[in-house]
Amino acid sequence: MALLAAGEAQILSGGTDFYPALGDHVVHGPVVDVSGLGELRGVSSDAGWFRIGGLTTWSEIIRTPLPRCFDALKSAAREVGGVQIQNRGTVAGNLCNASPAADGVPPLLALDAEVELVSKIDLRRVPLADFIVASRKTQRKADELLTAVLVPRALEDAASTFVKLGARRYLVISISMVAVVMKLSDDRQVSDRKVLEARVAVGSCSAVARRLRALEAELVGASVRDGLGRVVRPEHLAPLSPIDDVRATAEYRMDASLRLVQRALNSCVENG
Ligand SMILES: Cc1cc2nc3c(=O)[nH]c(=O)nc-3n(C[C@H](O)[C@H](O)[C@H](O)COP(=O)(O)OP(=O)(O)OC[C@H]3O[C@@H](n4cnc5c(N)ncnc54)[C@H](O)[C@@H]3O)c2cc1C
């Protein structure tokens, strides 16, 4: 923390974004390698919150037994690169790198996660929805380390799903991805169940992943009988602002996202 407070030092965790970002350049200035800080790894909980240590790797997320609201995060973890990347890449690195295509962001947004930032003189918590402010830009100050991601326990027994679309099945950057966390009523007959609470987040279709709040509000009270996918309309995607790039056109992204949201909602009911 003292080195970071002295200014200009860069933080290195798994290095799976850090080194590729250098391109042909060499590292300039001091680098604080935090990857050996075991106390910032693993998942714990208290009465109100789950605490995911910032240096928890994607492989650790996959391996750790967690309540079902984390199923979407686990699915996303399985989609981050290949196994070698999952063994090194950390949750903090994924969030601080702030790529619009970061697979960890939509599931954590749908969980209403907050990040904990620690500096030599301060500790603060910021909702993830406010932390990432633009593509590759966060609220993190130069002297702050992201030490943990905090998830409220309120919906811990809710079902959750993550679906990702890429140009091929594995080892691919997302064209669009959707995370859903959904609490259903506990009627014995599945077809009688209704949505009590729904959270839907879409990534790779705007500079920062977005929650679809209008859709979330409309889903509350909806019956699962005829499938929840039918509730989704194009206007629900208004918060998205996809771009044309090498992976897909904006128009394709919108069309694909509509179908991914429908699929994610239906699969959440099947898993629920
Ligand atoms: C081949 C390959 C495939 C990939 N595929 C995917 C994919 O499918 N989906 C996906 O989302 N990502 C993918 N990635 C990107 C990357 O693996 C993930 O984003 C990973 O979670 C980054 O974590 P890291 O620990 O390696 O971060 P690092 O590279 O160590 O750091 C990334 C950035 O975050 C900062 N940082 C790191 N830790 C902290 C901290 N604790 N506090 C403050 N700042 C910090 C660093 O200074 C740096 O700016 C891929 C990368 C590679 C090389």
The ligand as an SDF file (V2000), in Angstrom:
LIG
                    3D

 53 58  0  0  0  0  0  0  0  0999 V2000
   -6.0270  -15.8080  -24.1020 C   0  0  0  0  0  0  0  0  0  0  0  0
   -6.8990  -14.9490  -23.2370 C   0  0  0  0  0  0  0  0  0  0  0  0
   -8.2660  -15.1740  -23.2390 C   0  0  0  0  0  0  0  0  0  0  0  0
   -9.1030  -14.3940  -22.4470 C   0  0  0  0  0  0  0  0  0  0  0  0
  -10.4610  -14.6400  -22.4870 N   0  0  0  0  0  0  0  0  0  0  0  0
  -11.2920  -13.9030  -21.7320 C   0  0  0  0  0  0  0  0  0  0  0  0
  -12.7000  -14.1500  -21.7770 C   0  0  0  0  0  0  0  0  0  0  0  0
  -13.1950  -15.0190  -22.4910 O   0  0  0  0  0  0  0  0  0  0  0  0
  -13.4930  -13.3720  -20.9900 N   0  0  0  0  0  0  0  0  0  0  0  0
  -12.9860  -12.3940  -20.1970 C   0  0  0  0  0  0  0  0  0  0  0  0
  -13.7590  -11.7370  -19.4850 O   0  0  0  0  0  0  0  0  0  0  0  0
  -11.6590  -12.1470  -20.1280 N   0  0  0  0  0  0  0  0  0  0  0  0
  -10.8070  -12.8690  -20.8720 C   0  0  0  0  0  0  0  0  0  0  0  0
   -9.4590  -12.6210  -20.8240 N   0  0  0  0  0  0  0  0  0  0  0  0
   -8.9820  -11.5130  -20.0050 C   0  0  0  0  0  0  0  0  0  0  0  0
   -8.4620  -11.8730  -18.5870 C   0  0  0  0  0  0  0  0  0  0  0  0
   -8.0190  -13.2050  -18.4990 O   0  0  0  0  0  0  0  0  0  0  0  0
   -9.4810  -11.6220  -17.4680 C   0  0  0  0  0  0  0  0  0  0  0  0
  -10.0210  -10.3240  -17.5650 O   0  0  0  0  0  0  0  0  0  0  0  0
   -8.8580  -11.8370  -16.0630 C   0  0  0  0  0  0  0  0  0  0  0  0
   -9.8860  -11.9460  -15.0930 O   0  0  0  0  0  0  0  0  0  0  0  0
   -7.8940  -10.7180  -15.6640 C   0  0  0  0  0  0  0  0  0  0  0  0
   -7.3890  -10.9800  -14.3610 O   0  0  0  0  0  0  0  0  0  0  0  0
   -5.8230  -10.8670  -14.0200 P   0  0  0  0  0  0  0  0  0  0  0  0
   -5.6870  -11.2190  -12.5940 O   0  0  0  0  0  0  0  0  0  0  0  0
   -5.0260  -11.6480  -14.9850 O   0  0  0  0  0  0  0  0  0  0  0  0
   -5.5950   -9.2910  -14.2430 O   0  0  0  0  0  0  0  0  0  0  0  0
   -4.1990   -8.5500  -14.5150 P   0  0  0  0  0  0  0  0  0  0  0  0
   -3.7860   -8.7690  -15.9260 O   0  0  0  0  0  0  0  0  0  0  0  0
   -3.2220   -8.8410  -13.4540 O   0  0  0  0  0  0  0  0  0  0  0  0
   -4.6860   -7.0360  -14.3250 O   0  0  0  0  0  0  0  0  0  0  0  0
   -5.6690   -6.4500  -15.1780 C   0  0  0  0  0  0  0  0  0  0  0  0
   -5.8250   -4.9690  -14.8090 C   0  0  0  0  0  0  0  0  0  0  0  0
   -6.4110   -4.8340  -13.5270 O   0  0  0  0  0  0  0  0  0  0  0  0
   -5.5150   -4.1790  -12.6080 C   0  0  0  0  0  0  0  0  0  0  0  0
   -5.6120   -4.9370  -11.3550 N   0  0  0  0  0  0  0  0  0  0  0  0
   -5.4210   -6.2670  -11.2060 C   0  0  0  0  0  0  0  0  0  0  0  0
   -5.6860   -6.6290   -9.9260 N   0  0  0  0  0  0  0  0  0  0  0  0
   -6.0410   -5.5050   -9.2760 C   0  0  0  0  0  0  0  0  0  0  0  0
   -6.4510   -5.2350   -7.9250 C   0  0  0  0  0  0  0  0  0  0  0  0
   -6.5610   -6.1940   -6.9870 N   0  0  0  0  0  0  0  0  0  0  0  0
   -6.7590   -3.9570   -7.5940 N   0  0  0  0  0  0  0  0  0  0  0  0
   -6.6630   -2.9650   -8.5180 C   0  0  0  0  0  0  0  0  0  0  0  0
   -6.2960   -3.1590   -9.8030 N   0  0  0  0  0  0  0  0  0  0  0  0
   -5.9970   -4.4160  -10.1770 C   0  0  0  0  0  0  0  0  0  0  0  0
   -4.1240   -4.2550  -13.2510 C   0  0  0  0  0  0  0  0  0  0  0  0
   -3.3080   -3.1760  -12.8710 O   0  0  0  0  0  0  0  0  0  0  0  0
   -4.4890   -4.2170  -14.7390 C   0  0  0  0  0  0  0  0  0  0  0  0
   -4.7360   -2.8920  -15.1440 O   0  0  0  0  0  0  0  0  0  0  0  0
   -8.5680  -13.3730  -21.6190 C   0  0  0  0  0  0  0  0  0  0  0  0
   -7.1800  -13.1620  -21.6060 C   0  0  0  0  0  0  0  0  0  0  0  0
   -6.3610  -13.9340  -22.3950 C   0  0  0  0  0  0  0  0  0  0  0  0
   -4.8710  -13.6780  -22.3740 C   0  0  0  0  0  0  0  0  0  0  0  0
  1  2  1  0
  2  3  1  0
  2 52  2  0
  3  4  2  0
  4  5  1  0
  4 50  1  0
  5  6  2  0
  6  7  1  0
  6 13  1  0
  7  8  2  0
  7  9  1  0
  9 10  1  0
 10 11  2  0
 10 12  1  0
 12 13  2  0
 13 14  1  0
 14 15  1  0
 14 50  1  0
 15 16  1  0
 16 17  1  0
 16 18  1  0
 18 19  1  0
 18 20  1  0
 20 21  1  0
 20 22  1  0
 22 23  1  0
 23 24  1  0
 24 25  2  0
 24 26  1  0
 24 27  1  0
 27 28  1  0
 28 29  2  0
 28 30  1  0
 28 31  1  0
 31 32  1  0
 32 33  1  0
 33 34  1  0
 33 48  1  0
 34 35  1  0
 35 36  1  0
 35 46  1  0
 36 37  1  0
 36 45  1  0
 37 38  2  0
 38 39  1  0
 39 40  1  0
 39 45  2  0
 40 41  1  0
 40 42  2  0
 42 43  1  0
 43 44  2  0
 44 45  1  0
 46 47  1  0
 46 48  1  0
 48 49  1  0
 50 51  2  0
 51 52  1  0
 52 53  1  0
M  END
$$$$
